Amino acid sequence: MTVTLRPAMLEDIELFFRLQQDPVAVRMAAFTSANLSDRELFESRWRRVLSDPGVGVRTVLLDGVAIGQVLIFEIKGKPEVSYWIAREHWGRGCATEALRLLLEEFTSRPLYGRAAQDNAGSLAVLRHNGFTVTGEDVGPAAGRGEMVAEYVLTLS
C-alpha cells in the first residue's frame, strides 16, 4: 500500500463531491458545508478553492488511485489542515500518511487542526502527526444538525 499526493485538479471535484455524499462520513466529519448535496454550489466552491494560491490542496492517491484530499488553508488568519478519505479506506493509515506528506511539503508552523471530540479516527491522524490538543470549542456542525464539541490541536 503506497500513499502519494498530487496537486488537486478540476477533474477531482467529481471525486470530492461523491465522497461528501456519504452520510456516515458527513456525520463523522461534523463540520461540513450545509449544502453538500447542491452540486452547482459545491463545484463553484471547489473551483474557487483550487484557484486560490493561498490554499494547498492535494489529491490523495492509494496505489495510484484517487481516494480523497488533504489541504492546508487559512481560517480567521490561522493555517489549518483538513482531509477527507473515502470511508472504505478508513483505519488503514491513509489519512495519517497523506497528512504527513502534506506537512513535509508545507513546513510553516504553527499549524492547526480541529476535530469533533468523538471523532477518534481524525484525532488519531492529527496526533500521529505531532498535533497536540491546545483548546476546545463548540460550534454548529452542519453534518449533524446540532452544536458539537471539538478539540483544537496545534503543531508547533
Sequence and secondary structure as in RCSB ss.txt:
>XXXX:A:sequence
MTVTLRPAMLEDIELFFRLQQDPVAVRMAAFTSANLSDRELFESRWRRVLSDPGVGVRTVLLDGVAIGQVLIFEI
KGKPEVSYWIAREHWGRGCATEALRLLLEEFTSRPLYGRAAQDNAGSLAVLRHNGFTVTGEDVGPAAGRGEMVAE
YVLTLS
>XXXX:A:secstr
  EEEEE  GGGHHHHHHHTT HHHHHHH    TTTT HHHHHHHHHHHHH TT EEEEEEETTEEEEEEEEEEE
TTEEEEEEEE GGGTTTTHHHHHHHHHHHH   S EEEEEETT HHHHHHHHHTT EEEEEEEEEETTTTEEEEE
EEEEE 
